[in-house]
Amino acid sequence: MSKPEYDKRSYRNTVSRIAGRVANFSRPAFFVRFYSKLYAKFYSININEFEIPKGGFKTFNSFFTRKVKPEFRKIESGIISPVDGLIYDNGVIDEDRHIYVKHKFFSVKELLKREYNKLESFVVFYLAPSHYHRVHAPFDMAITDISYIRGNLRSVRESIILKTEELYCKNERIVLYGDSEYGKFAFIFVGALVVGKIKLSFEEKAASNKRKACCNDITYDTPHLINKGEELGFFEMGSSVIILSENKMYEKLKFVASTELKFGQNFV
């Protein structure tokens, strides 16, 4: 008899929590400095583009979640990329309420864990280990509610997605719901293996990879307003972002799949 999925989830989530704790170790300081420099060299990261705290990065996690200097990311007109990352896939939501990513179907209902039938198109961004891992608003957002969905923490590499059924619907995620000048949206942070946490910059109560509770919903009496380009949150290690829209604006983009974008770049 195979082990229940819960055991596998607990194992991966525990490993990811441990990785997150190790990434927050500040000692030995020489090792933190050495490993951060080695990581930057290995992934060809131009550290001059980022804000370096006085005295340097205290932990590897502070290096990994580094903030970009504003002059290195131009906020263009229209809808902008919320991340430094790859356009992983895009298209319309089909009649059966599925998105089609890398030759795999994903149920919108399972992805959101709720009925939300007004959505018509989607775009997926993938953040590799070399990328800047803070996430920003692609347009002015009026956020009405937030949902934390507990789940697994599998890798989101393409090879794993291709052999795992509905991986995005199984991994941990935080979903932002709201309205904008482009209609209603669902903005999804998808967790992955070794992602210690997904954290929101404007809401301390919402964070991923919790030991207990299957879901954690937050509803605002008055929509929480986030201006285009402002920081929404960040990944402590890498993962994916999915945006679902009320209209078909993501059916065709300026760029093809696998194009690498910078945060602030117009792509629709």
C-alpha positions as CSV (number, residue, x, y, z in Angstrom):
1,M,0.0,0.0,0.0
2,S,1.4,3.4,-0.9
3,K,1.9,6.0,1.7
4,P,-0.8,8.7,1.9
5,E,-0.1,12.0,0.2
6,Y,-0.2,13.8,3.5
7,D,3.0,12.1,4.6
8,K,4.8,13.2,1.4
9,R,3.5,16.7,1.9
10,S,4.7,16.8,5.5
11,Y,8.1,15.6,4.5
12,R,8.6,18.2,1.7
13,N,7.1,21.0,3.8
14,T,9.3,20.1,6.8
15,V,12.4,20.0,4.5
16,S,11.4,23.4,3.2
17,R,10.9,24.9,6.7
18,I,14.3,23.6,7.7
19,A,15.9,25.1,4.6
20,G,14.2,28.4,5.5
21,R,15.6,28.3,9.0
22,V,19.1,27.5,7.8
23,A,18.9,30.3,5.2
24,N,18.2,32.7,8.2
25,F,21.4,31.7,10.1
26,S,23.6,34.7,10.6
27,R,26.6,32.7,11.8
28,P,29.3,31.9,10.9
29,A,29.3,35.3,9.3
30,F,32.3,34.5,7.0
31,F,30.3,31.5,5.6
32,V,27.2,33.7,4.9
33,R,29.4,36.2,3.0
34,F,31.3,33.4,1.2
35,Y,28.2,31.5,0.1
36,S,26.3,34.6,-1.0
37,K,29.2,35.7,-3.2
38,L,29.6,32.2,-4.6
39,Y,25.9,32.0,-5.4
40,A,26.0,35.4,-7.1
41,K,29.0,34.4,-9.2
42,F,27.5,31.0,-10.1
43,Y,24.2,32.5,-11.3
44,S,25.8,35.7,-12.8
45,I,23.9,38.0,-10.6
46,N,24.9,41.7,-10.9
47,I,24.9,42.6,-7.3
48,N,25.3,46.3,-8.1
49,E,21.6,46.4,-9.1
50,F,20.5,45.7,-5.6
51,E,20.4,47.5,-2.2
52,I,23.1,46.2,0.1
53,P,22.6,46.8,3.8
54,K,25.3,48.6,5.7
55,G,27.7,45.8,6.8
56,G,26.5,43.5,4.1
57,F,23.8,40.8,4.1
58,K,23.5,39.2,7.5
59,T,21.9,35.9,6.3
60,F,21.6,34.1,3.0
61,N,17.9,34.8,3.1
62,S,18.5,38.5,3.3
63,F,20.7,38.2,0.2
64,F,18.1,36.1,-1.6
65,T,15.3,38.5,-0.9
66,R,17.4,41.5,-1.7
67,K,15.7,44.7,-2.9
68,V,16.4,46.1,-6.4
69,K,17.5,49.7,-6.7
70,P,14.7,51.7,-8.4
71,E,17.0,53.1,-11.1
72,F,17.6,49.5,-12.5
73,R,13.9,48.8,-13.2
74,K,11.8,51.2,-15.3
75,I,8.1,51.1,-14.7
76,E,6.6,51.2,-18.2
77,S,3.1,52.1,-19.3
78,G,0.2,49.6,-19.4
79,I,0.3,46.2,-17.7
80,I,3.8,45.3,-16.4
81,S,5.6,42.2,-15.4
82,P,5.3,41.7,-11.7
83,V,8.6,39.9,-11.5
84,D,12.0,39.3,-12.9
85,G,11.3,35.9,-14.5
86,L,10.3,33.9,-17.6
87,I,6.9,34.0,-19.3
88,Y,6.1,30.3,-18.7
89,D,2.8,30.1,-20.6
90,N,-0.4,32.1,-21.3
91,G,-3.7,31.7,-22.9
92,V,-7.5,31.6,-22.4
93,I,-9.4,29.6,-19.7
94,D,-11.4,27.0,-21.6
95,E,-15.1,26.1,-21.4
96,D,-14.4,23.4,-18.8
97,R,-12.6,26.1,-16.6
98,H,-9.1,24.8,-17.1
99,I,-5.8,26.6,-17.9
100,Y,-3.4,24.8,-20.2
101,V,0.2,25.1,-19.1
102,K,3.1,23.2,-20.7
103,H,0.7,20.6,-22.2
104,K,-1.0,20.0,-18.9
105,F,-4.5,21.0,-17.8
106,F,-5.1,22.7,-14.4
107,S,-8.6,23.2,-13.0
108,V,-9.3,26.8,-12.0
109,K,-11.6,25.6,-9.3
110,E,-8.9,23.4,-7.7
111,L,-6.3,26.1,-8.2
112,L,-8.4,28.6,-6.2
113,K,-10.3,26.2,-4.0
114,R,-13.4,28.2,-4.8
115,E,-15.8,28.9,-7.7
116,Y,-14.8,32.0,-9.6
117,N,-16.3,31.7,-13.1
118,K,-15.7,35.2,-14.3
119,L,-12.1,34.7,-15.2
120,E,-11.2,34.4,-18.9
121,S,-7.4,34.3,-19.4
122,F,-4.1,33.6,-17.6
123,V,-0.4,34.1,-17.6
124,V,2.3,32.2,-15.7
125,F,5.7,33.5,-14.7
126,Y,8.6,31.3,-13.5
127,L,11.3,32.6,-11.2
128,A,14.6,30.7,-11.4
129,P,17.2,30.7,-8.6
130,S,19.1,33.5,-10.3
131,H,16.1,35.9,-10.4
132,Y,15.1,38.8,-8.1
133,H,12.4,37.3,-5.9
134,R,10.3,40.2,-4.9
135,V,6.8,40.5,-6.5
136,H,5.1,43.7,-7.5
137,A,1.7,44.9,-8.7
138,P,1.3,44.6,-12.5
139,F,-1.4,47.3,-12.4
140,D,-3.3,49.3,-9.8
141,M,-5.0,46.7,-7.5
142,A,-7.9,47.0,-5.2
143,I,-7.5,43.8,-3.1
144,T,-10.7,42.5,-1.5
145,D,-9.5,39.3,0.1
146,I,-6.6,36.9,0.5
147,S,-6.6,33.1,0.7
148,Y,-3.8,30.9,2.0
149,I,-4.2,27.3,0.6
150,R,-2.1,24.7,2.4
151,G,-0.6,22.1,0.1
152,N,2.6,20.3,-1.0
153,L,5.9,21.9,-1.9
154,R,7.1,20.1,-5.0
155,S,9.6,21.6,-7.4
156,V,8.0,23.7,-10.2
157,R,10.6,22.9,-12.8
158,E,9.2,22.0,-16.2
159,S,10.3,18.3,-15.9
160,I,8.3,18.0,-12.7
161,I,5.2,19.8,-14.0
162,L,5.1,17.5,-17.0
163,K,5.0,14.3,-14.9
164,T,2.8,15.5,-12.0
165,E,-0.9,15.9,-12.4
166,E,-2.1,19.4,-11.6
167,L,1.0,20.4,-9.7
168,Y,0.0,24.0,-9.3
169,C,-3.2,22.8,-7.6
170,K,-1.3,20.7,-5.1
171,N,1.4,23.1,-4.1
172,E,1.0,25.7,-1.3
173,R,-0.2,29.1,-2.5
174,I,-1.5,32.5,-1.5
175,V,-4.2,34.0,-3.7
176,L,-5.0,37.7,-3.9
177,Y,-8.5,38.6,-5.2
178,G,-9.6,42.0,-6.2
179,D,-10.6,44.5,-8.9
180,S,-8.8,46.8,-11.3
181,E,-9.3,48.9,-14.3
182,Y,-8.9,45.7,-16.3
183,G,-11.6,43.9,-14.4
184,K,-11.5,41.3,-11.6
185,F,-8.4,39.2,-11.0
186,A,-6.9,36.4,-9.0
187,F,-3.1,36.8,-8.4
188,I,-1.5,33.6,-7.2
189,F,1.9,33.1,-5.4
190,V,2.8,29.4,-5.9
191,G,5.1,27.8,-3.4
192,A,7.8,25.2,-4.3
193,L,10.3,22.8,-2.8
194,V,12.8,24.6,-0.5
195,V,10.6,27.8,-0.5
196,G,10.8,28.5,3.2
197,K,7.9,31.0,3.0
198,I,5.8,33.2,0.8
199,K,5.3,36.5,2.5
200,L,3.1,39.5,1.7
201,S,4.6,42.9,2.2
202,F,1.3,44.6,3.1
203,E,-0.3,41.9,5.3
204,E,1.7,40.2,8.1
205,K,-1.1,37.8,8.9
206,A,-0.7,35.9,5.6
207,A,2.3,33.6,5.1
208,S,2.7,30.1,3.7
209,N,4.1,26.8,4.9
210,K,2.3,26.8,8.3
211,R,2.3,23.7,10.4
212,K,-1.5,23.8,11.0
213,A,-4.7,25.0,9.3
214,C,-5.8,24.0,5.9
215,C,-6.8,27.5,4.8
216,N,-6.6,31.0,6.1
217,D,-8.8,33.7,4.6
218,I,-8.6,37.4,5.1
219,T,-11.4,39.7,3.9
220,Y,-11.1,43.5,3.9
221,D,-14.1,45.6,4.7
222,T,-12.6,48.3,2.4
223,P,-10.4,47.1,-0.5
224,H,-6.7,47.4,0.2
225,L,-5.2,49.6,-2.6
226,I,-1.8,48.8,-4.1
227,N,-0.4,51.0,-6.8
228,K,1.2,49.6,-9.9
229,G,4.8,48.8,-9.3
230,E,4.5,48.6,-5.5
231,E,5.7,45.5,-3.7
232,L,3.2,42.8,-3.0
233,G,5.4,40.2,-1.4
234,F,8.3,37.9,-1.9
235,F,9.5,34.3,-2.0
236,E,12.1,33.0,0.4
237,M,13.6,30.9,-2.4
238,G,12.0,30.7,-5.9
239,S,8.7,29.7,-7.4
240,S,6.0,30.8,-9.8
241,V,3.3,33.5,-10.1
242,I,0.0,33.0,-11.9
243,I,-2.4,35.8,-12.9
244,L,-6.0,35.1,-13.9
245,S,-8.0,37.9,-15.5
246,E,-11.7,38.6,-16.0
247,N,-11.0,39.4,-19.7
248,K,-8.9,37.8,-22.4
249,M,-6.0,40.3,-22.2
250,Y,-3.5,37.4,-21.6
251,E,-4.6,35.4,-24.7
252,K,-1.9,37.1,-26.8
253,L,1.2,38.7,-25.4
254,K,4.0,40.8,-26.9
255,F,6.5,38.0,-26.2
256,V,6.5,34.3,-26.7
257,A,6.8,31.7,-23.9
258,S,10.3,31.4,-22.3
259,T,11.0,35.1,-22.9
260,E,12.8,36.6,-19.9
261,L,11.3,39.8,-18.5
262,K,12.3,42.3,-15.9
263,F,10.0,43.7,-13.3
264,G,8.4,46.8,-14.7
265,Q,8.5,45.8,-18.4
266,N,5.2,46.0,-20.4
267,F,4.3,42.6,-21.8
268,V,0.7,42.8,-23.0
